[in-house]
Amino acid sequence: MKILVVDDEKNIRATLKNILEDEGLQVLTTDTGEKALSVLFQQWIDLVVLDVKLPGIDGIQVFKKIKTMKPCPEVLIISGHSDIETAVEAVKLGAYDFLEKPLSMAKILTAIRNIAEKRKLLTKVQQGEWVEESKYRLVGKSLQMEKLRELIRKVAPTNSKVLIRGESGTGKELVAYAIHQKSRRKEEPFIKFNSAAIPNELVESELFGHEKGAFTGADQLKLGKLEIANNGTLFLDEIGDMNLSAQAKILRVIQEGMFERVGSNQTTEIDVRIVAATHKNLEEMIQEGSFREDLYYRLNVVPITIPPLREREGDIGVLVNYFLEQFANEFNVETKKISKEAIEYLNRHPFPGNVRELKNLIERLYILIDTDLITDQNISTFLSQATVPRISDSHLLETQDFKLARKQFEIRYLAAQLEKYSWNISTVAEKLGMHQPNLSRKIKELGIEKN
């Protein structure tokens, strides 16, 4: 937490700086409102301890300018007895609180701890992390899942970097969240960043943040995912899709614990645990020159490979029952049952989309069938709709009709690209050199659906 102390009394500035730094906080000080605003426009501050009576522009004027900033730091007003009425006015305007001089250091520390907790909770809400724990459960009783849980239990309490490997839909985000929840950072933010879902030119701005005026459209300071995750965990999903420039900057964060926002010369220190994930072959990408070898070795301290669903013996039935209850709660309806024959049918399916494909199927069944019992006939009907057919090369070459062969290839190719970029159609269109409306129309024409 970074604090700016604004007071024209040198002794107060020095005392607060010493006490707060002893608490492990980062503290800057200044003696005028003008200097305070200059600092605030140049870098992110979490909390301003602001005296009401200042030379030049007073504390209330400074506070009103702070209120226009987005995001806005918290403000703790301090004042002499004669300025209490003004301090109360500041609280009514939105300041966190005011403390009267001479200052009680115990009250100062209590207020700052409360502010830190408030901001922590606010960050979780803003980032969508205030979710039901059940949605992040690792479900399964297979030997592979037991081994996975044991590995998570061992690595979570450490600060070691983790690289999660696995096919699309296996639950890499769930594993990353489980690591965070069992770590010493569990009360701090868990922030997700998916390189495949963001155009290359915006990756660094989203990840590292940017200064006001850094580029066209940057009309205010923006905190990046990395800075929001400070003291917590940053989950870098699809790290294999990150461009080389961003890779170099993430490497520096890992090595030195510091970075600069886009458009800034000021270095920001950071304490964040990085957990990365990919479904790509990073070793091949290193040989091709599209992934940094030094970053690979920095991330791959503890490798975790998630088994595909087809290799998790006995888990399909457990997952089906879990999803049946989850969607019953979500849709506020009675829990559907599933026949033994339907489970046997599912056990024979290879699930190329893994757990995500199974979850989507159960959701589809809840929406589209009216009966309380799911049968193997229901599974046969709706599973075929949910899965893009996999066409072998030999079958493609044996197809006599050229138009049919071309259509089959387009289905196979576009489905693979959409899965690769997590169905971010604008990104896929950019990668393929197509206009987004044309790609959307083609997807609809070919009947390709998201697993």
N, C-alpha and C positions, 0 to 999 in steps of 0.2 A: 504494500500500500504506500503510495507516494503522497506526502503532505506538504502543503505550502503554508508557512506561518507568515502572516502579514501584520506587523506591529512596529510602531516608530520607536519603541523602547528597546534598546539594545539588550538589556539584561533579560527581558522577557523572551526575546528571540533566542538568546543563547541557552536559557534554562529549558525552554520547550524543546529545542533541538537536541540537547543532551539527553533529556529524559526519554523523548520519543525514539531516538536512535538506539538507546539502551533496550527498547522494546523490539528492536529489529525492524523499525520502520525507516523509510527513506524520507529525509526531511530537507526542504529548501526554505530559505528565509529571505524576506525583503522588508523594506521599511516604508514603502509608499504604495498607494493604490495603482499609480501609473506603472510602476515596475511589476506589480503583481499581475496586472492584465497582460503585460508583455510576456511574462513567463507562461501564463495560461494559454496564450495564443500560439506559443512555440512548442509546448509539450503537454502531454496528458497528466493531469493532477487528479487524484481521487478525492482529496479533502482539502479545503481551505479553512485554516483557523484565522479568522478575520477580525481585527480590531475595528470598532466603530469610528473612533477618532483618529484620523490620519492627516498628515499635511497634504495639501493639494486636494484631490477628489477624496471624499470621505468613504467610509466603509459601506454605507447604504448604496451609494452610487456604484461602487465596485460590485456589490452584490447584485444589483439590477442588471449590470452587464454580464455577470457570470450566468444569470438565469437565462440569457439568450443563447448560451452555448449548447451545442448538441454533440455528444452527450454532455450533461451538466454535472460538474463535481458537487459533492456535498459541501455545505458551508456551516461552520460552527462559529457563532459570533461571540466575541469577548468584549467586555465593556467596563468602564468605570461606573461608579454609583450614579453620577450625574447623567449618564447616557443610557440608563436602563429603559426609559420610555422608547428611545430609538431602537434599542436592541429588540424589544418586544415587537416593534413594527416589522423588523427584519424577519422574525420568526413567523409572523402572520403572512409575510410575503413568500415564505417557503424555506427559510433557513432551518437547519436541523434543530438547533437549540441555541441558547446563549448562556454564558458563564460570566459571573461578576468578578471583577478584580478586587482585592488580590486573589490570584487564581489558586484553586485547590488542585494540586497535581493528581490526586486520586480521582477527582471528578473529571478532569481532562482525560485521563486514561480510560475511565469507564465510558465516557461519551464516545471516544474514538473506537473502542472495542465494539460498542453497539452499532456505530456507523459501519464498521467493517462487516459485521454480521448482516446488517440490512442490505449492503451492496452485494454481498455474496448471494443472498436469497434472490435479490432482484436480477442478478446475472443469470441465475438458474431459470427463473421464470422467462426472461427475455430470450434465452437460447432454447427454450422448449425442453429443458431437462427435468422440469417438474412433471414427470411421467409416472404412470403406475409401474411399480417394480415388476409386476407380472409380465409386462410386455418385454422385459429384458432378461427373462429367465432362460437359462440353458436347459432345455428339456431333452430328456433321453436317459435310458438306463443301460445302453450298450456298453461293452468294454471300452470302446473307443472314447465314448463320452466321459466315462469314469476317469480314464487316463488324462483327458483334456482338463477336467476339473482339478485333478491333482497337480497338473503343470501350472494352471492358473494360481492355485493356492500357494505354490512355491515362489512364483515370480512376482506376484502382486505386491508383497510388502517391500520389495526392493525398488530402486530407481532405474533399474536396467531398461534399456530400449528393447522393444519387442517388435518382431516382424511376423504378422499373421498371414499365412498363405492358405489358399483354398479356392475352389470353384465358386462362381457366382451363385449366390443364394444359400451358401452354407452357414452363414451367421457370423461373419467376421466382426461386424459391429457389436454383436452381443458379447463376443469374447473380449473385445476391447473394453466394453463397459463393465464386464465382470472383473477385469483386472483393476479398473479404476475403483470399483466399489469395495474391493478387498485390500486396497492400498491405504497408505497413511494420508493420501490426498482426497479421500472420499467425500469430505465436506467441502471441497473446492470444486470449481467448474469442470465438467466433462464436455469438451467442445469438439464437434465433428467438422472436418473439412474434406470435401470430395473433389479431387483435382479433375476428374473426368466430367464433372457436372458444370464446370466453369470455363468459359473461353480463355485461351492462353493469355490474352492481353489483360485480363482482370485477375488472374491468379495471385499475383504479388500484392495487388491492392487489397484483395479479400483476406489474404493470409497475413500480411505484415501491416496493413492499414496505410493510410495516406494523410498527408498534410493538406490543409486548405490551400487550393490553388495549385496543387501538384500536377494537375492535368485538366483539360476541359471537362467541366461538369463536377469537379471536386470543389464544391462550394462550402464545405466545412470539414473539420477534422474527423477522420473515421478511424476507429480502433479496429485492428485486424483480429482474426480469430486467435492468433498466437498471443496477443496481448490480453485478450479477454480470458484466455486459458491460464494466465499467470497463476502459479502455485498449484494448478490442477493438472489435468491431462488433456493433451491435444491428440485427437485421433485423425491421422492422415490416411483417409481411405483412398484406394486406387493410387497409391504413390507412384506406380509405374507410368501414370499418365501425366505426371508433373513435368513441366518443361525444365531444361537444363539450368536456366538462370535461377529459377526458384529452388531447384535442387541445391545449387551452390550456397544459397542464402540459408536454407534449412541446415545444411552441413555446418555452417558457421554458428548457428544457434546451438546445435548439439555440442560443438567443440568449445565455444567460448561463452555461451549463454547470453548473447547480445545480438541486436539487429537494428536496422534503421527503417522507419516508415518510408514509403514512396514519397519523394520530394523533400526529404529531411536529411540534414547532415548530422543530426544529433543521435548518438547511440543510446539505445534503451536496453537495460539489463532485464533479463527474464529468467524465471525459475519454473520450468514446465517439463513434465514427463511426456515424451513422444512415443506413441504406439502407432505403427504403420501397418497397412494391409494392402494386399494385391492379389489378383488372380492370374497375373502375367508371369512369364518366365524372365525374371530379372537377370539371371545369368546370361541368357541369350541377348538381352537388351544391352548388357555391358559390352559384349563382344561387338554388337552393332554400333556402339557409341551413343546410344540414346538414354543410358542410365549410368550415373557416376559410380565407379567401383568403390571409391572411398566412402560415399554415402551408404552404399549397400552394406559394407562391413560395419559402419557405425550403427545402422539400424538393426542388423541381423545378429545382435548380441544373444537374444533368446528367440530362436525360431519356433513358431507354433503352426502346425499344419492341421487344418480342420478336415476331417474325413467327409467325403460326399455322402449324401443320404443313402444311396444304394449300398454302401458298405457298412451301415450302422444297423446291424441285425437286431430286430425287435423294437426299433425306435419309431417306426411308422405308426403303429397302433397307439403308442403313447402320445405322439405328436397330434394325431387326429383327435383324440379325446381332449387334449389341451386346447386345440383350436376350436373345437365344438363348444367348449365352455366359454372361451374368450369371446367368440362372436355372439353367443347367446347373451352375454353380459353387455356387449357393445350395442347390439340391436334391441336389447330389452325384450327378449322373447324366450320361450321355452327351449331348453337344450335339446337339439336333435340327437337321435340315436343313429347308429350305423350298423349294418348287418355284418355278420362274420364273412359272408361271401364278398362284400365290398372291401373289407380289410385285406382279404386274400388277393383281390384284384389289384389293390394298391401296392401290395408287397411284390407283385410281378412287374410293376412299372419301374423303369430305370430312373425316373425323375432327373432329367438333365438340368432342370432349374432348381433342384434340391429343395430345401425346406421352404424357400420362398414360393416355389411352384405349388407345393402341397398346401401352404397357407392360402394362397390365392384360390385354389380349387375349393377349399372348404368355405371360404367367403362367398364364392360364386354359387355354391350349392345352397347356402343359407338364403341368398337373394332370389334364386330362380326356381327352387322346388318348394311345393306347398305342403308336402307330407312331412311328418315328424321322423320318419325312418328313411335313411339314405341307403339305397340298394346298389348292388353291383351294376345294374342297368343305368342308374343315375351317374355313377362314376364313369362308366364307359362313354356315356353321352357327353358329359361336361369336361372330362379329362381330354378328350379329343379336340374340344374347342379351345382348351387352355394351352395346348402344347403345339408349337410350330413343328411340323414333321421334319425329321432329320433324314436327309437324302444322301445316300452313299454315292461316291464318285462313280462306281461301276454302274449303278442304276441310272445316273445322269447320262453316262456315255451310251447306254443301251437305249435311251429314249429316242424314238424315231422322229417324232415331230419337233422341229427346231423351236417353234414358239413355246411349246410346252417345256422343253429343256431350258430355254431362257427364263421362263417364269419360275421354274424350280430353282434355278441358280439365284435369281433375284431374291426369292424368299429366303433361301439359305444365307445368302451374303448379307442382306439387310438385317435379318434377324440377329446374326452374329454381331454386326456393328452396333445395333441398338442395345444389345446386351452388354457389349464392351463399354459403352458410354452411359450405362444405367438409364437408358431410354430418354436421354437428354437430346431431343430432336434437333434443336438448334446447333448443338455441338457436332452431332453426327453429320448434319447438312454441311457444316463448315469443313469437317474432315474429308468429306466425299466430294467437295466442290459443287454442291447442289444448292438451289434455292430452297429455303425451308418449306414454303407452300407446296413446291413440287414433290419434296420428299414426303410430306404428310399425305398428299394425294396418292402417291405410290404405295405407301404403307396400307392405306385404306383399300386400294384396288386389289392388293395381294392378300388382304385378309390377315395380316400379321398382327398378333395381339401380344400384349405384355404378359409374361409368365408370372 
